Amino acid sequence: MKRFWVLVLVFLFAGINSAYAEAPAKYRVAVADLIVSDLIPEKQAEIVKNSSLIADIENAIRNGRKFELLTRRGAAMEAIIKEQQFAASEFAAGDAAMSGNISNAQSLVQVEVLQFSFGRSSSKVPNLQNKYKISDYCSIELSVQIIDTERASVSAVFPIKASTSTGQSIANAVGSASRSVLDKTLEKAAGTLANKLSDTVFPITVIAVKNQDIWINRGNDSGMKLGEEFEVFEPGEELIDPATGENLGSTETLVGKVKVTRINPKASVVQMVKGDSALVGVGYILRRPVK
């Protein structure tokens, strides 16, 4: 009996240790300070420079839960350096903030605003005094670079466009454009960026095939939409540049098209709309069709 209880305790401690085991480290990314093109008019440039765009991008990346997000904002880095200097002083009790303890980002997200427009259009209503037709608008165009910090190489470049506008309404004065139009546009752009970042670092991949149901590694935190369609590719042999030895990816064979039929928190189900699910295997890659 004594031996029995010893074994029970051993299994309990093993279970506790397993439960508290460290989770695998997440891929580390940081968003660099915003770059705004000199071609944007000064007043519009000031609006986007002082906007929440970088904060929206960081929130979208964080909400996706696929990355460890590191800060590279100037003010935050200055505060961290001051805290490290304090930690190294005689007044500090511990060394948690000591210099050299900051993790490096594996990829840096560099965002440049190429085009930005935010405002209100208006026209006077004929035959009515102090009545105006008004409509608010906002549009933004970004160029995004994903930089591999280990090799100092650009691993991906992609454009992002987002816009929002309101229908016409009647007002007693022209006034200023609604801030909500700006906020919606920036949130759209940030969400698209976070999804493209995920697709760049972690391609949408088949993780299981159960009869007609094909499970993929994307959930409701990754911008998946019911009814959205993807092309499915079978990965092939690696492509190596004979001149440089650089790995250029792998050959891919199109095997069909799928549609999202169910979205779970961390995984989704797709079904074939063109092709045979029996030809799809674990590790196959999904890509959004090029428009």
N, C-alpha and C positions, 0 to 999 in steps of 0.2 A: 504493500500500500504506500509506503514511504517513497519507493522508487516511482510509483505512479504520479504522485504529486510533484516530485522533482521534474519529471518529464513535462507535466502540465505547465509548470513555471517556466521551463526552458522555451516551450512553444509560445507562451504569452510574451516573454521578453523578446523573442524573435519577431513576433508580430508587431510589437511596439516599435522595435528598431526599424523594421521595414516601413512602418507607417510614417516614421519621422526621417526616413532617408532623404537626402537632398534630391530635389527635382533636377532633371537635366538642365544645364545652363541654356538660357535662351540666346538667340542671335542678337548681338548688340548693335543698335543703330543710333545715330544722332542727327538732328536737323541743324544745318548751318544757318547763320544769319541770312536774312532775305536780301536778294539782289534785285534792284529795280532798274529797268532799262532807262537810259538817258532820253530815249525817244518818247517817253510818256510825258505829257504836259505836267508842269511843276505842281499845280494844285491837285491833280489826280494822283501824282506820285506821292505827295505828302499824305493823302488819304490812305493809300495802300500801305505805305511805310508804317503808319501808326495804327493799322488795323490789327485784327486778331488772327490773321492768316497763319502765322507760324504756330500760334497756340492751337488753332483748329487742326493743323496738320499733326501736331504732337498728340492731341487728344484722339484723333482718328487712328493713329498708329497704336497708341496705348490701348484703346478699346478693342482693337483686333486681337490682342493678347498673344500674338505670335512673336513679339520682339521685346527685348529689354531696352527701354528708351532711356538714353543718356542725354543730359542737357549740355548744350554748347552755347547757350545764350551768354552774351557778354556780361550782363549784370550778374547772372547766376554764377558764372565762373569767377568773377571778382569776389563774390561773397564766399565761395568755396575756398579760394586762396587765403582770404583773411582768416577763415576758420582753421585752416591748416597751420597758419602762422601762430594762431592762438594755441593750438594743440601742441605745438613745439615749444611753447613758452613754459615758464615755471609755474604758471597759474592753472594749467590744465591737469585734470586727474587721469585722463586716459589718452590713448593714441588712436582712437577710431578715425580721426580726421587727419592723420599724419600725411605729409607729402609722400606721393608715390603710391597711394592707395586708390587712386581714381582709375576705374576701368577704361580701357580704350574702346572706341566704337569700331566694329568690323566693317561697317559701311556708313558713309556720310551722305545724307540727302541734301543736295544743293538745289535750291529753288530760285529761278529768275523769273520775274514778272515781265513779260514781253509787251503785253497790252492790258490796259485797265480803263474802264469807263464806268462812272457812277453819277447819276443825277436824275433830274426830273424834267420832262418835256411838258410844255404848256401852250395853250392857245386860248384866246378870249372867246367866250360864247357870244355869238352875234345877238344883238338886241337885248342883252341882259347886262345890267351894270354890276361890276365886281363879281362876275362869275367866270370861272376858268375851267377848261378841260385839262386835267393833269394825268400824267402817267410816269411811274418811276421805273428805272432800269439800272442794271448793273451787269457787266460782263468782264471776264478776266481770261487771260491766256498765259499759261506758264510753260517754261522749259525746265524739265527736271532731270538732273543727273544723279545716278547712284554710283558713288565712288568707293572702290575697294581700297580701304586705308592701308592694308598690308602691302599691296603692290602699287598703290598710288595710280591705279588705272580706273578708267570709266567703264563700269560693268554694264550700264544701261542708260539710255537717254530716251525720254518720251515726252510728248506734248500733252498738256491738259487744257481743256476749255470748259468754262462753265458760265451760265448766264441766268438771270432772273428778271422778269418784268411784271408789272401790274397792268390790269386793264384800265381803261380810261374811267375817270370819275370826275364829278363836278365839285369845285371848291370855291370858297369866297376869296381866297388869295392863292398866289402861286406857291409860296412856302418852300421848304427844303425837302429833298428826297427822304423817304423812310429808311431808317437804319436797318430795318428787318430785311429789305431787299439786298443790301450789302451782306448781311450776316448769312442769308440763305445761299448766296452765290459762293462765298468763301467756304462754307460747310460742304457744298457740293464738290468744289475743287479739292478740298482736303480729303473727303471720302474717296474720291476717284484716285488720288495719289496714294493713299494707304493701300487700296486694293491692288494697284499696279506694283507697288513695292513688294507686297506679299507674293504676287505672281512672279516677280523677278527673282526673289530670293528662294521662295518655296513654290514651285509650279503647282498648279492644281493637278492632283494625282489620284488615280484610282487606288483605293485601299482594300476593296473587297468587291466581289461579284456574286450575287445571290439570285440565280435565275434571271429575271428581267431587271432586278434592282442592281444598280451599279453605285457603290458608295465612294464618295470622294472626300478629301481632307479639307473641306470648307464648310463653315456653318453660318448661322445668322449674324455672326460678328464680322463677316468678310464680304458683305455687300451682295450676297447671293439673292436672286429673285426667282420666285416661282414662275415657271414657264420660260425662263432664260435658256438660250440654246448655246451649246459649245461644240466645237469640233474635237474629235478624239484621235490621238496619234499614238502609234506604236513606236517607242524609242528603238533605235538601232545601234550601229557601231559608232564609236567615237570618231570625231573628225579632228585630226592633228595637222596643223600647218607645217609642212615639211621644211619651210624656210626658217621658222621661228621656234618650232616645237610647241606652240601655243595650242591648248585645247579649245577648239571652236564649237564644242557641243557635240551633238550626235545626229545621225540621220533620223528622219521621222517619216512614218508612213501613215497617211490618213486612212482610218478604218471606218469612220462614220460620224454621225452627228447625234447629240443627246439633248434632252430637255430636262430641266430641274423639276422634279415632282414632289419632293419633300425636303424641308430644311430643318435640321436639328441644331442645338446650340453649337456643336463643334464639328459636325459632319452633315453631309447632305446626300440625297438619293437622286440619281438621274436615270432616265430610261432612253433607250435608243429611239430615234425618230427616223434615222436613216442608217442602215447597216444591221449587223447581227451582234447581239450582246455576247454570244458564244465566242466571238473573235476578240473580245476585250479582256485583258488580264491586269493583274495587280501591277502597278508601276507605270501604266499607260498615262499619258499626259492630256489634259484638257486645255484648250485655248479658245478665247473668244474669237469668232470669225472676224476677219479683217474687212472693214466696211470701206 
